Amino acid sequence: MGSCGCSTRTLIFALFGPPGCGKGTQATMIKERLGYVHVSTGDMFRNAIARQDPIALQMQEYMKRGDLVPDEIIRDMLQVELGALLAQSQRPKGIILDGFPRTLKQADLLGEIMVKLKLQFTGVISLEVPEEMLVQRLLKRGTGRPDDKEDVIRERMKVYYEKTRPLEEYYAKHNALNTINGVGTIEEIFERITPVVRSWETNSPC
């Protein structure tokens, strides 16, 4: 996705996957077994709010009004989060982005972050699971909350695919999309992901 000219290698990639695909589980596996840092936008928001960060407080104002949080605020929060990780005495070997980017505009904003932090975005790993399997999986593990109902689950799937398909096409054009079969045991799926990450580690210029 373009050269950044950085001298210290830190691999950064995004993990895509629809609700129920096991993305969080695989991110944890990559973190624990391959030594990567997992940056989830959901966790990032909660931590920033707990710290009472100015950006997080600004975000809360939008949420209180029922408005969508502007992408630029998410970009700023992510830039602060990544900057803090890179400033550590022991710079992480790799970072998994979970929850960002989700739209083409966010992909452009991620590019801005990479330029400012002198990093290179390596690519995307997308977990593919048939929709019916995902729906049944989510219904089975449901907790009885309103969003566990089938019609709500299917709407979440629809929104995900509407937003993510254009992103996948975008990264595919840049030879940065790796589609992984997300059906199987946790170990089997991890074994499919690992060679992709190892290949990036070998070939990444920074």
C-alpha positions in Angstrom: 0.0 0.0 0.0 2.9 2.3 -0.6 6.3 2.8 1.0 6.7 4.7 4.2 10.4 5.0 4.6 10.4 3.8 8.2 13.4 2.1 9.7 11.9 0.0 12.5 9.5 -2.7 11.4 6.0 -2.8 12.9 3.6 -4.9 10.9 0.0 -3.4 10.9 -3.0 -5.3 9.5 -6.7 -5.3 9.8 -8.9 -8.3 10.7 -12.3 -8.3 8.9 -15.2 -10.6 9.6 -19.0 -10.5 10.0 -20.6 -10.9 13.4 -20.1 -14.3 14.9 -17.2 -15.3 12.6 -14.8 -15.7 15.5 -12.7 -12.6 14.7 -12.1 -11.7 18.4 -11.0 -15.2 19.2 -8.5 -15.3 16.3 -7.2 -11.8 17.3 -6.5 -13.1 20.7 -4.7 -16.1 19.3 -2.5 -13.9 17.1 -1.8 -11.7 20.1 -0.9 -14.6 22.4 1.0 -16.9 20.0 2.6 -14.5 17.5 3.2 -11.6 19.9 1.0 -8.9 18.3 -0.9 -6.1 20.0 -4.7 -6.2 19.5 -6.2 -2.7 19.0 -10.0 -2.9 19.1 -11.9 0.3 18.5 -14.5 -0.8 21.0 -11.9 -1.4 23.7 -10.2 1.8 22.7 -13.4 3.8 23.2 -14.1 2.3 26.6 -10.5 2.9 27.8 -10.4 6.4 26.6 -13.8 7.2 28.3 -12.5 5.6 31.5 -9.4 7.8 31.3 -11.6 10.8 30.6 -9.6 11.7 27.5 -10.7 14.9 25.8 -11.3 13.1 22.5 -13.5 10.5 24.3 -15.5 13.2 26.0 -16.1 14.8 22.7 -17.2 11.5 21.3 -19.7 11.0 24.2 -21.4 14.3 23.3 -22.2 13.0 19.9 -23.5 9.8 21.4 -25.7 11.6 23.9 -27.4 13.4 21.0 -27.9 10.2 19.2 -25.5 11.2 16.4 -22.9 9.1 14.8 -19.3 9.7 16.0 -17.5 11.5 13.1 -14.9 9.3 11.4 -12.3 12.1 12.1 -12.7 11.6 15.8 -12.2 7.9 15.5 -9.1 8.6 13.4 -7.7 10.9 16.0 -8.3 8.4 18.8 -6.7 5.6 16.8 -3.7 7.9 16.0 -3.2 8.6 19.7 -3.5 4.9 20.5 -1.0 3.8 17.9 1.4 6.7 18.7 1.4 5.6 22.3 2.2 2.0 21.3 5.0 3.1 19.0 6.5 5.3 21.7 7.0 2.4 24.1 10.6 1.4 24.8 9.9 -1.9 23.3 8.1 -1.2 20.1 5.5 -3.9 19.2 6.4 -6.2 16.3 2.9 -6.0 15.0 -0.5 -4.6 15.5 -3.9 -6.0 14.7 -6.6 -3.4 13.9 -10.1 -4.7 14.8 -13.1 -2.5 14.0 -11.3 0.1 11.8 -11.5 0.7 8.9 -15.1 -0.1 8.2 -15.8 2.2 5.3 -13.9 3.5 2.3 -13.7 6.9 3.9 -12.1 5.3 7.0 -9.6 3.5 4.7 -8.5 6.9 3.5 -8.3 8.2 7.1 -6.2 5.2 8.0 -3.9 6.1 5.2 -3.4 9.5 6.8 -2.5 7.9 10.1 0.1 5.7 8.4 1.7 8.7 6.8 1.8 10.8 10.0 3.2 7.9 12.0 5.6 6.8 9.2 4.1 3.4 9.0 2.9 1.1 6.3 -0.5 -0.6 6.4 0.3 -4.2 5.4 -3.2 -5.5 4.4 -6.3 -7.2 5.5 -7.3 -10.7 6.6 -10.9 -11.4 6.0 -12.7 -14.4 7.6 -15.3 -15.9 5.4 -18.2 -17.9 6.9 -21.6 -18.6 5.2 -24.3 -16.3 6.5 -26.7 -19.0 7.6 -24.0 -20.6 9.7 -23.3 -17.3 11.4 -26.9 -16.6 12.1 -27.4 -20.0 13.7 -24.1 -19.6 15.7 -25.3 -16.2 17.1 -28.8 -17.5 17.9 -27.2 -20.5 19.7 -25.0 -18.3 21.8 -27.6 -15.6 22.4 -28.1 -14.2 25.8 -31.7 -13.2 25.5 -31.0 -9.6 24.7 -33.1 -7.8 22.0 -30.2 -7.8 19.5 -30.0 -11.6 19.7 -33.2 -12.0 17.7 -32.9 -13.4 14.2 -34.2 -10.3 12.4 -31.8 -8.1 14.2 -28.9 -10.4 13.5 -29.7 -10.5 9.8 -29.9 -6.7 9.7 -26.4 -6.6 11.4 -25.2 -8.9 8.7 -26.7 -6.8 5.9 -25.1 -3.6 7.3 -21.7 -5.4 7.6 -21.7 -6.7 4.1 -22.9 -3.4 2.6 -20.1 -1.5 4.3 -17.3 -4.1 4.0 -17.7 -5.5 0.5 -16.5 -2.2 -1.1 -13.6 -2.2 1.4 -12.6 -5.7 0.4 -12.7 -4.7 -3.3 -10.6 -1.7 -2.5 -7.9 -3.7 -0.8 -8.1 -6.5 -3.4 -7.2 -3.9 -6.1 -4.1 -3.0 -4.0 -3.2 -6.8 -3.6 -3.7 -6.3 0.1 -6.7 -8.7 0.7 -6.3 -12.2 2.1 -9.5 -14.2 2.3 -9.4 -17.0 4.9 -12.0 -19.8 5.2 -13.5 -19.2 8.6 -15.2 -22.6 8.9 -13.6 -25.1 11.2 -12.1 -25.4 14.6 -10.3 -22.4 16.3 -7.0 -24.2 15.7 -7.7 -24.9 12.0 -8.6 -21.3 11.3 -5.5 -20.1 13.2 -3.3 -22.4 11.1 -4.7 -20.8 7.9 -4.1 -17.3 9.2 -0.5 -17.9 10.5 1.2 -18.4 7.1 -0.3 -15.1 5.8 1.1 -13.2 8.8 4.5 -15.0 8.6 4.7 -14.1 4.9 4.0 -10.4 5.8 6.7 -10.5 8.4 9.2 -11.9 5.9 8.4 -9.5 3.1 7.4 -6.3 4.9 9.8 -3.4 4.2 9.1 -1.8 7.6 
